[in-house]
């Protein structure tokens, strides 16, 4: 019986940790960042060279973005991070910027903007491990 309580507590605590941190995204250096106004401004600031976007947005809704583009003027733009929800792949380009190649994705789940490595939800891994170790006693 106590094993079941431990499993339930681990599950609840693991899910609570996810909720407390909010949305998390990868940045250009493959680090995990918590989405907030500061991290979103940094991402938008990196996009300002080619896009008509402003890092002065004050929105409280965020999304992850992964943007890899090249332009006919020879410039390239690679941005990965957390951004304001109204900054999307369809944001308007500045004049003189014409896309040659475009890979852009926005998403709303933790670490969904890929860093070239597998993202593993630690709480799910812990719960799976506990269930594997104590599974037989749960079935009895």
Secondary structure, 3 states (H helix, E strand, C coil): CHHHHHHHHHHHHHHHHHHHHCCEEECCCCCEEECCHHHHHHHHHHHCCCECCCCCCCCCCEEEEEEEEEECCCCEEEEEEEEECCCCCCCCECCCCCEEEEEEEEECCCCCCCCCCCCCCHHHHHHHHHHHHHHHHHHC
